[in-house]
Amino acid sequence: MLRSFGYLGTLFGKNSEFNHVNAAILCIRNYYSPKKAILELDLPQTPIEQTLKDTVEWFEQNHIVKLKKGLSS
């Protein structure tokens, strides 16, 4: 389905960043491992929950987004 939408974008020639080439790339199963960065650079790994919390807080502090009350905790 994703590729179909990509071909439609290409076919209609709309000025879009989404075309059949980008759709095909998104459908490739790419997997990346942080193993080398962890071993060689001693890169710390932060749990996804903490990362998302920190990211939302940063967006709020920098006035990029404003969450409704009750959504941020």
GIGIDA-V228767 format. One record per residue. N is the residue number from 0. RES is the residue in three letters. SS is DSSP state (H for helix, E for strand, L for the rest). NEAR is the number of other C-alpha atoms within 8 Angstrom. Layout:
n->N res->RES ss->SS near->NEAR
n->N res->RES ss->SS near->NEAR
//
This chain:
n->0 res->MET ss->L near->4
n->1 res->LEU ss->H near->7
n->2 res->ARG ss->H near->10
n->3 res->SER ss->H near->8
n->4 res->PHE ss->H near->11
n->5 res->GLY ss->H near->14
n->6 res->TYR ss->H near->10
n->7 res->LEU ss->H near->10
n->8 res->GLY ss->H near->13
n->9 res->THR ss->H near->10
n->10 res->LEU ss->H near->6
n->11 res->PHE ss->H near->6
n->12 res->GLY ss->L near->6
n->13 res->LYS ss->L near->6
n->14 res->ASN ss->L near->4
n->15 res->SER ss->L near->6
n->16 res->GLU ss->L near->5
n->17 res->PHE ss->L near->9
n->18 res->ASN ss->L near->13
n->19 res->HIS ss->H near->14
n->20 res->VAL ss->H near->8
n->21 res->ASN ss->H near->10
n->22 res->ALA ss->H near->13
n->23 res->ALA ss->H near->9
n->24 res->ILE ss->H near->7
n->25 res->LEU ss->H near->7
n->26 res->CYS ss->H near->8
n->27 res->ILE ss->L near->6
n->28 res->ARG ss->L near->5
n->29 res->ASN ss->L near->4
n->30 res->TYR ss->L near->4
n->31 res->TYR ss->L near->4
n->32 res->SER ss->L near->5
n->33 res->PRO ss->L near->6
n->34 res->LYS ss->H near->6
n->35 res->LYS ss->H near->8
n->36 res->ALA ss->H near->9
n->37 res->ILE ss->H near->11
n->38 res->LEU ss->H near->8
n->39 res->GLU ss->H near->7
n->40 res->LEU ss->H near->7
n->41 res->ASP ss->L near->7
n->42 res->LEU ss->L near->8
n->43 res->PRO ss->L near->5
n->44 res->GLN ss->L near->5
n->45 res->THR ss->L near->6
n->46 res->PRO ss->L near->6
n->47 res->ILE ss->H near->6
n->48 res->GLU ss->H near->6
n->49 res->GLN ss->H near->8
n->50 res->THR ss->H near->9
n->51 res->LEU ss->H near->8
n->52 res->LYS ss->H near->8
n->53 res->ASP ss->H near->8
n->54 res->THR ss->H near->8
n->55 res->VAL ss->H near->8
n->56 res->GLU ss->H near->8
n->57 res->TRP ss->H near->8
n->58 res->PHE ss->H near->10
n->59 res->GLU ss->H near->11
n->60 res->GLN ss->H near->7
n->61 res->ASN ss->L near->7
n->62 res->HIS ss->L near->7
n->63 res->ILE ss->L near->7
n->64 res->VAL ss->L near->7
n->65 res->LYS ss->L near->6
n->66 res->LEU ss->L near->7
n->67 res->LYS ss->L near->6
n->68 res->LYS ss->L near->5
n->69 res->GLY ss->L near->5
n->70 res->LEU ss->L near->6
n->71 res->SER ss->L near->6
n->72 res->SER ss->L near->3
//
